[in-house]
Amino acid sequence: MRYATIKKYDIANGPGVRVSLFVSGCRHRCKGCFNAELRSFDYGMPYTQEIEDEVMAALQKPYIAGLTFLGGEPMEPENQPFVLKLAERVRREMPEKTIWLYTGYDLESDILAARLGDWEVTERILNCVDVLVDGEFVEALKNPDLRFKGSSNQRVINLPATLERDEIVLWRDEFTTEKDL
Ligand code: SF4
């Protein structure tokens, strides 16, 4: 896997101050894509063990709420093993940190339908993630006022509750308004 950037003080992609990993490679072709150069799997720098360690070190700061995966597309089959390794390490070593993951794929029709490579890897990623923001970016539904998503079709999903109840449960906190849902 390659990656474009690591943000160590990100306040835009999930609650609190977060570490964000922007992975390279994405097969979606969203019109108005805000990270078009990251669609290439060759973009950016190699994601190495040293980079994983750097992310873990950044996460250790007490004011960091958690880790966010985005890109690019973290759920592309090529990227999933690397996402899994880091996500399981965070769960093991820093269980108090939350994990958010942005994907252009749809939870039910793509991810849970096991359309994205090795299902065992996908399932283990899902078991690590607290919040999954799913769906392609749709320019016609773009709204800069939405919290933690770019277009109104996207869903900010409470993943553990969704998997437990077998129905979509949207994530919300005390600052969430009806327009964000
Ligand atoms: S999923 Fe994200 S990176 Fe991929 S084309 Fe859509 S907006 Fe761009």
Residues whose N, C-alpha, C, O or C-beta is under 5 A from the ligand:
A	BS01	SF4	C26 H28 R29 C30 C33 F34 N35 G71 G72 G104 F137
